[in-house]
Amino acid sequence: MESELQKTFLDTTDIPDIQTYFVNQAFEFQELMMMYSCAIREMRTKLEVLNDELSVHHQRNPIEFITSRVKKPLSIVEKLHRYGVPVSVESVEKNLNDVAGVRVICSFIDDIYTVADMLLRQDDITLIKKKDYIEHPKDNGYRSLHLIIEIPVFFSNQKKNMRVEVQIRTIAMDFWASVDHQLKYKQNIEDVENTDELSAELKECADIIAQTDARMQAIKNKIYPGNALPKTNMDKLKKLTIPLNNRKI
């Protein structure tokens, strides 16, 4: 099984110009990518431990699966150019928060907030930024909870705080986001006719999927009445702007 670091470099062999950006910092760049890969490993371990603990206490696993990636060098360079900042190893650390990415897929909406709360309570984790696209979806219908987290990683000669972007979403949210990405970003949507109509249809699909998520949450609450959410998270769910067909959460 390839490591995140191996996949990052194996996937860039067909990009002849990419190494020229870091030609004078080749070792430093490779070392930094290794550090991000290690940060992902640390984050995955924390999440897997939480999932194991919750499975014992609640007889179910809130996390369905976890995926991760280290951003490819070409994507790093493109993002630095968009930000208008220098292309260097130092600039990567200073300006980019999503070089290391972890995606956590949960069964239900309340699992998202439960996992996030437990993760952020750990005393070696620092929350840098939080964006709740579940409570406040993007205009296109995208929903997910995004956390920029700083986590310490211990190496042979130092402890280094590394930033990891953690996205937590339900299976349904992940399905919509994956399909939306394939339809809109893999294909140049500007070249397709009736783009406004297609965007509206995708937004409607996102709302229907969100309704399904909310209804599944209501069903889950009836099946597991003893595993009630903390009041703050339940209040958060009730504020979601999702039509529930007169069903109460």
Wavefront OBJ file of the C-alpha trace (Angstrom):
o trace
v 0.000 0.000 0.000
v 1.482 3.335 -1.038
v 1.990 6.023 1.545
v 0.564 9.519 1.086
v 4.095 10.742 0.365
v 4.736 8.118 -2.312
v 1.428 8.853 -4.045
v 2.197 12.568 -4.065
v 5.457 12.144 -5.939
v 4.399 9.227 -8.112
v 1.501 11.272 -9.434
v 3.729 14.127 -10.590
v 6.193 12.265 -12.847
v 4.329 13.500 -15.922
v 4.774 17.169 -14.969
v 8.271 18.096 -16.220
v 8.186 21.740 -15.120
v 7.031 21.258 -11.549
v 10.468 20.580 -10.060
v 11.846 23.820 -11.494
v 9.818 25.785 -8.943
v 11.656 24.137 -6.061
v 14.923 23.411 -7.860
v 16.975 25.136 -5.157
v 14.952 23.617 -2.327
v 14.417 20.062 -3.561
v 15.406 18.391 -0.289
v 13.516 20.920 1.846
v 10.383 20.457 -0.257
v 10.540 16.667 -0.025
v 11.122 16.916 3.721
v 8.105 19.207 4.126
v 5.886 16.808 2.154
v 7.097 14.012 4.430
v 6.111 16.086 7.463
v 2.627 16.710 6.073
v 2.290 12.991 5.400
v 3.218 12.269 9.024
v 0.696 14.870 10.232
v -2.000 13.023 8.285
v -0.966 9.780 9.952
v -1.233 11.383 13.390
v -4.662 12.816 12.596
v -5.994 9.544 11.221
v -4.829 7.740 14.359
v -6.691 10.207 16.578
v -9.873 9.775 14.557
v -9.610 5.981 14.514
v -9.148 5.916 18.298
v -12.255 8.082 18.756
v -14.232 5.837 16.430
v -13.195 2.723 18.377
v -14.134 4.344 21.682
v -17.524 5.516 20.431
v -18.278 2.076 18.999
v -17.873 0.607 22.495
v -19.973 3.264 24.246
v -22.748 3.503 21.657
v -22.627 0.112 19.890
v -22.107 1.765 16.524
v -19.313 3.424 14.567
v -20.010 7.106 13.821
v -17.180 7.215 11.265
v -17.851 5.156 8.147
v -14.439 5.720 6.586
v -11.528 8.157 6.362
v -9.650 9.319 3.288
v -6.595 11.537 3.083
v -4.164 13.101 0.686
v -1.115 15.339 0.470
v -1.726 18.104 -2.083
v 0.164 17.524 -5.311
v 3.106 19.847 -6.099
v 1.362 21.265 -9.181
v -1.723 22.153 -7.107
v 0.522 23.758 -4.493
v 2.230 25.923 -7.109
v -1.079 26.917 -8.728
v -2.565 27.933 -5.384
v 0.482 29.995 -4.422
v 0.220 31.782 -7.778
v -3.496 32.495 -7.157
v -2.611 33.979 -3.775
v 0.084 36.124 -5.378
v 2.784 34.904 -3.002
v 6.277 33.497 -3.685
v 6.678 29.850 -4.671
v 8.970 28.499 -1.976
v 8.990 25.980 0.844
v 8.625 28.770 3.392
v 5.661 30.193 1.485
v 3.919 26.806 1.461
v 4.067 26.590 5.256
v 3.057 30.204 5.766
v 0.227 30.567 3.267
v -1.402 27.166 2.707
v -3.566 25.382 5.269
v -4.727 22.448 3.150
v -1.549 20.745 1.947
v -2.417 17.906 4.308
v -6.065 16.948 3.979
v -8.205 14.417 5.847
v -11.822 13.685 4.962
v -14.043 12.004 7.549
v -17.265 10.399 6.347
v -19.980 9.894 8.968
v -23.383 8.224 8.902
v -25.450 11.022 10.440
v -25.324 14.787 10.869
v -24.965 14.597 14.645
v -21.953 12.292 14.229
v -20.169 15.138 12.454
v -20.457 17.483 15.428
v -19.777 14.732 17.963
v -16.524 13.719 16.260
v -15.474 17.359 15.768
v -16.161 18.276 19.412
v -14.236 15.288 20.742
v -11.320 15.982 18.433
v -11.101 19.660 19.358
v -11.208 18.896 23.090
v -7.857 17.134 22.873
v -5.237 19.324 24.534
v -2.586 18.918 21.834
v -4.863 20.164 19.061
v -5.243 23.825 18.142
v -8.167 25.022 16.053
v -6.990 27.617 13.528
v -10.182 28.104 11.535
v -13.655 26.579 11.349
v -16.210 26.847 8.535
v -19.597 25.231 9.043
v -21.072 24.735 5.586
v -23.778 22.512 7.095
v -25.348 25.295 9.127
v -24.485 27.795 6.372
v -24.315 25.924 3.027
v -22.511 27.412 0.051
v -24.672 28.996 -2.630
v -24.269 25.928 -4.852
v -25.607 23.633 -2.103
v -22.279 22.293 -0.832
v -22.394 21.088 2.791
v -19.543 19.979 5.036
v -17.765 20.963 8.241
v -14.243 22.267 7.619
v -11.616 22.512 10.349
v -8.082 23.828 9.986
v -6.215 22.137 12.819
v -2.653 22.382 14.057
v -1.223 19.172 15.459
v 2.229 18.431 16.932
v 4.323 15.819 15.147
v 7.438 14.413 16.804
v 10.481 13.815 14.642
v 13.954 12.586 15.586
v 15.282 16.033 16.439
v 12.244 18.278 16.873
v 8.548 18.653 17.589
v 6.822 20.509 14.769
v 3.283 21.854 14.701
v 1.708 20.952 11.354
v -1.558 22.164 9.866
v -4.150 19.735 8.556
v -7.482 20.494 6.933
v -10.164 18.130 8.246
v -13.439 17.921 6.322
v -16.257 16.069 8.081
v -19.446 15.221 6.206
v -22.128 12.564 5.871
v -22.155 9.853 3.217
v -24.906 11.771 1.408
v -22.968 15.049 1.494
v -19.886 13.273 0.178
v -21.878 11.673 -2.629
v -23.184 15.053 -3.795
v -19.784 16.761 -3.502
v -18.058 13.986 -5.478
v -20.621 14.012 -8.277
v -20.702 17.827 -8.382
v -16.901 17.859 -8.685
v -16.957 15.345 -11.537
v -19.684 17.166 -13.431
v -18.464 20.743 -12.967
v -14.712 20.705 -12.466
v -13.490 17.737 -14.489
v -15.544 19.098 -17.385
v -15.287 22.778 -18.319
v -18.872 23.680 -17.467
v -18.571 27.025 -19.242
v -18.513 25.097 -22.535
v -21.806 23.359 -21.733
v -25.151 24.847 -22.745
v -27.668 25.987 -20.115
v -25.088 26.161 -17.342
v -27.413 28.174 -15.088
v -30.094 25.532 -15.412
v -27.612 22.745 -14.640
v -26.328 24.611 -11.586
v -29.893 25.057 -10.366
v -30.550 21.329 -10.790
v -27.410 20.453 -8.838
v -28.476 22.865 -6.088
v -31.917 21.219 -5.971
v -30.264 17.803 -5.692
v -28.160 19.102 -2.789
v -31.303 20.290 -0.989
v -33.064 16.950 -1.545
v -30.029 15.094 -0.205
v -29.954 17.434 2.808
v -33.620 16.645 3.478
v -32.787 12.940 3.357
v -29.926 13.460 5.810
v -32.277 15.253 8.205
v -34.942 12.555 7.931
v -32.394 9.810 8.516
v -31.239 11.746 11.578
v -34.824 11.766 12.879
v -35.111 8.012 12.350
v -31.778 7.420 14.069
v -32.901 9.462 17.086
v -35.905 7.163 17.472
v -33.770 4.018 17.237
v -31.079 5.307 19.615
v -33.042 7.473 22.082
v -30.415 6.935 24.794
v -27.646 8.414 22.670
v -29.047 11.933 22.634
v -26.923 14.761 21.384
v -25.587 17.412 23.744
v -28.085 20.294 23.787
v -25.739 22.646 21.897
v -25.472 20.225 18.978
v -29.204 19.479 18.950
v -29.917 23.212 18.822
v -27.495 23.466 15.914
v -29.385 20.767 14.003
v -32.719 22.474 14.593
v -31.353 25.683 13.069
v -30.483 24.016 9.772
v -32.419 25.558 6.927
v -33.684 22.243 5.548
v -37.385 21.572 4.904
v -38.233 18.461 6.897
v -41.709 17.685 5.518
v -43.213 18.441 8.935
v -41.013 15.831 10.638
v -39.304 16.915 13.839
v -35.708 16.124 14.692
l 1 2 3 4 5 6 7 8 9 10 11 12 13 14 15 16 17 18 19 20 21 22 23 24 25 26 27 28 29 30 31 32 33 34 35 36 37 38 39 40 41 42 43 44 45 46 47 48 49 50 51 52 53 54 55 56 57 58 59 60 61 62 63 64 65 66 67 68 69 70 71 72 73 74 75 76 77 78 79 80 81 82 83 84 85 86 87 88 89 90 91 92 93 94 95 96 97 98 99 100 101 102 103 104 105 106 107 108 109 110 111 112 113 114 115 116 117 118 119 120 121 122 123 124 125 126 127 128 129 130 131 132 133 134 135 136 137 138 139 140 141 142 143 144 145 146 147 148 149 150 151 152 153 154 155 156 157 158 159 160 161 162 163 164 165 166 167 168 169 170 171 172 173 174 175 176 177 178 179 180 181 182 183 184 185 186 187 188 189 190 191 192 193 194 195 196 197 198 199 200 201 202 203 204 205 206 207 208 209 210 211 212 213 214 215 216 217 218 219 220 221 222 223 224 225 226 227 228 229 230 231 232 233 234 235 236 237 238 239 240 241 242 243 244 245 246 247 248 249
